[in-house]
């Protein structure tokens, strides 16, 4: 009887060793495939690792992007992921953050630095997830489909090309700034009911806009000419017939001219 008991224990130990061996082999295989322990653990419990937004090499360093330069290294990573997702018109962007409210702010920073991304309305539905995987899933609000974007890009490119053909590449910084300023002022009417008045489509296509459209169009033209220009928002005091000053939201630009910084308000 004692010998039989010993055999059973031996068989039980052997089975345990076999199971452990299988798990180790599976773990090694998963590690080779997925590259880190966390993803291996997720796979072993039947969950798929989060696929974060891939950032292309073209994005790289952005020395002239004002809002990007104000961020920490961690937030710059999230900014780049959002930028890549918006450029590709991705419906759901996964980013390295657990702060959905801050992620939405970073999305606005991206749009402040990139006036050419006219198809995003600046809103997003963001949800944070925690556990083995800590991330935020972002669903941006888009104004147009990819197909519609391509048509509008073509229209914008044609208008911008015509505009910039009227100024020499050898012109001074001041001459370029003045030219862009006057071009927009003479071509575009102020209309607070204008379609797309928060983006450059209203200026280069519709020829009617408000301060946001004016300022983003100015930024777009100047960056095309290699000059620093950023988008600024705040409040201004406007006087009405009642004699009182009222603060209203406004947008304008900060530009660099011959080494010094100046405000420009096309509106």
C-alpha positions in Angstrom: 0.0 0.0 0.0 2.8 2.4 0.9 4.5 1.8 -2.5 1.2 2.7 -4.4 0.9 5.9 -2.4 4.5 6.9 -3.4 3.8 6.2 -7.0 0.7 8.4 -6.9 2.7 11.2 -5.4 5.3 10.8 -8.1 2.8 10.9 -10.9 1.2 14.0 -9.3 4.5 15.7 -9.1 5.3 14.8 -12.7 2.0 16.2 -13.9 2.7 19.4 -12.1 6.2 19.7 -13.6 4.6 19.0 -17.1 2.1 21.8 -16.6 4.7 24.2 -15.4 6.9 23.3 -18.4 4.0 24.0 -20.8 3.4 27.4 -19.2 7.1 28.3 -19.4 7.2 27.3 -23.0 4.1 29.3 -23.7 5.5 32.3 -21.8 8.7 32.2 -23.7 6.8 32.0 -27.0 4.5 34.9 -26.0 7.5 37.0 -24.9 9.2 36.5 -28.3 6.0 37.5 -30.0 4.9 40.4 -27.9 8.2 41.7 -26.4 7.3 42.5 -22.8 6.1 40.8 -19.7 2.9 42.8 -19.4 1.7 41.7 -22.8 2.6 38.1 -22.1 0.4 38.2 -18.9 -2.4 39.7 -20.9 -2.2 37.0 -23.5 -2.1 34.2 -20.9 -5.3 35.5 -19.4 -7.0 35.9 -22.8 -6.7 39.7 -23.3 -5.2 41.5 -26.3 -2.6 44.2 -25.6 -3.6 47.7 -26.4 -2.3 48.9 -29.8 -1.2 52.5 -29.2 -1.2 55.0 -32.1 1.9 54.5 -34.1 3.9 57.7 -34.7 5.7 58.0 -38.0 9.3 59.2 -38.3 8.1 62.3 -40.3 6.6 63.8 -37.1 9.9 63.9 -35.2 11.0 67.1 -33.6 8.8 70.2 -33.9 10.9 73.2 -33.0 8.5 75.7 -34.5 5.4 74.4 -32.8 4.7 76.7 -29.8 2.2 74.5 -27.9 4.3 71.3 -28.4 7.4 73.0 -26.9 5.5 73.9 -23.7 4.9 70.2 -22.8 6.8 67.6 -20.7 8.4 64.7 -22.5 5.5 62.4 -21.5 2.9 64.8 -22.8 4.8 65.3 -26.0 4.4 61.6 -26.6 0.6 61.8 -26.2 0.6 65.0 -28.4 2.4 63.1 -31.2 0.0 60.1 -30.9 -2.9 62.5 -31.2 -1.3 64.3 -34.1 -0.7 61.1 -36.0 -4.2 59.9 -35.3 -5.8 63.1 -36.5 -3.6 63.2 -39.7 -4.8 59.7 -40.5 -8.4 60.4 -39.6 -8.4 57.6 -37.0 -11.7 57.0 -35.4 -10.3 55.7 -32.1 -6.8 56.7 -30.9 -5.1 54.9 -28.0 -2.6 57.1 -26.2 -0.2 56.7 -23.3 -2.1 58.6 -20.6 -4.7 58.1 -17.9 -5.9 61.7 -17.8 -8.8 62.0 -20.3 -9.4 65.7 -19.6 -5.8 66.6 -20.1 -5.7 64.5 -23.3 -8.6 66.6 -24.7 -6.6 69.7 -23.9 -3.6 68.3 -25.7 -5.8 67.6 -28.7 -6.7 71.3 -28.8 -2.9 72.1 -28.6 -2.3 70.0 -31.7 -5.0 71.9 -33.6 -3.5 75.2 -32.4 -0.1 74.1 -33.8 -1.5 72.6 -37.0 -4.1 74.9 -38.8 -4.1 72.5 -41.8 -6.0 69.9 -39.7 -9.3 71.6 -40.6 -11.4 68.4 -40.4 -11.3 68.1 -36.6 -13.9 70.2 -34.7 -11.7 70.2 -31.6 -13.9 68.0 -29.5 -13.3 64.4 -28.4 -14.8 61.7 -26.3 -12.0 60.3 -24.1 -12.1 57.4 -21.6 -9.3 56.2 -19.3 -8.6 52.6 -18.6 -6.5 51.1 -15.8 -5.2 47.7 -14.7 -2.5 45.8 -16.5 -3.0 48.3 -19.3 -3.2 52.0 -18.4 -4.3 54.1 -21.4 -6.9 56.6 -22.7 -9.0 55.9 -25.7 -9.9 59.0 -27.7 -12.7 59.4 -30.3 -12.2 62.8 -32.0 -15.0 64.7 -33.6 -14.6 65.0 -37.3 -16.3 67.4 -39.6 -15.7 65.6 -42.9 -15.0 62.1 -44.2 -11.6 61.3 -45.7 -13.0 61.7 -49.2 -14.4 65.1 -48.4 -11.1 66.2 -46.8 -9.2 65.4 -50.0 -11.5 67.6 -52.1 -11.2 70.5 -49.7 -7.4 70.1 -49.5 -7.2 70.4 -53.3 -9.3 73.6 -53.1 -7.2 75.1 -50.3 -3.9 74.2 -52.0 -5.0 76.0 -55.2 -5.9 79.1 -53.3 -2.8 79.2 -51.2 -0.6 78.6 -54.3 -2.3 81.6 -56.0 -1.8 83.7 -52.9 1.9 83.0 -52.4 2.7 83.5 -56.1 2.3 87.2 -55.5 5.2 87.6 -53.0 8.9 87.0 -53.7 10.7 84.3 -51.7 13.4 86.9 -51.2 11.0 89.4 -49.5 11.9 90.4 -45.9 10.0 89.0 -42.9 8.0 92.2 -42.6 7.1 92.3 -46.3 5.8 88.7 -46.1 3.8 89.3 -42.9 2.2 92.5 -44.4 1.5 90.7 -47.6 -0.3 87.8 -45.9 -2.2 90.1 -43.7 -3.5 92.3 -46.5 -4.3 89.3 -48.7 -6.6 87.9 -46.1 -8.2 91.3 -45.2 -8.9 92.1 -48.9 -10.1 88.6 -49.8 -12.3 87.6 -46.8 -15.4 89.2 -45.3 -16.2 89.0 -41.6 -19.4 86.9 -41.0 -20.1 85.2 -37.7 -22.6 82.9 -39.5 -20.0 81.7 -42.0 -19.7 78.0 -42.6 -16.4 76.4 -41.2 -15.6 79.7 -39.5 -13.4 78.0 -36.9 -11.0 76.6 -39.5 -9.1 77.6 -42.7 -11.8 76.4 -45.1 -13.9 79.5 -44.3 -11.0 81.7 -45.5 -9.5 79.8 -48.5 -12.8 78.3 -49.8 -15.8 80.3 -48.4 -14.1 83.7 -48.2 -16.1 84.5 -45.1 -14.9 83.9 -41.5 -14.4 85.1 -38.0 -11.3 85.6 -35.8 -10.5 81.9 -35.5 -10.6 81.3 -39.2 -8.6 84.5 -39.9 -5.9 83.7 -37.4 -5.5 80.1 -38.5 -5.3 81.1 -42.1 -2.6 83.7 -41.3 -0.7 81.0 -39.4 -1.0 78.6 -42.3 0.3 81.1 -44.9 3.3 82.2 -42.7 4.4 78.7 -42.0 4.2 77.9 -45.7 6.8 80.7 -46.1 9.0 79.4 -43.3 8.2 82.1 -40.7 7.2 81.5 -37.1 3.6 82.2 -36.3 1.4 80.7 -33.6 -2.3 80.9 -32.8 -3.3 82.8 -29.7 -6.6 82.9 -27.8 -8.0 85.0 -25.1 -10.4 87.8 -24.4 -10.7 91.4 -25.7 -12.8 94.3 -24.4 -15.2 95.6 -26.9 -17.3 98.8 -26.5 -21.0 98.8 -27.3 -23.6 101.5 -27.7 -24.4 101.4 -24.0 -21.0 102.8 -23.3 -19.9 99.7 -21.4 -16.9 97.5 -22.2 -17.7 93.8 -22.7 -15.1 91.0 -22.7 -15.5 88.6 -25.6 -13.5 85.6 -26.7 -11.0 86.3 -29.5 -8.1 84.8 -31.5 -5.1 86.4 -33.0 -1.4 85.6 -33.8 2.1 85.9 -32.4 4.7 86.2 -35.2 8.5 86.5 -35.3 9.8 89.3 -37.5 13.5 89.9 -37.9 14.3 88.3 -34.6 11.6 90.0 -32.5 8.0 88.9 -31.6 4.9 90.9 -32.4 1.1 90.4 -32.2 -0.8 90.4 -35.4 -4.7 90.7 -35.4 -6.1 90.1 -38.9 -9.6 90.4 -37.7 
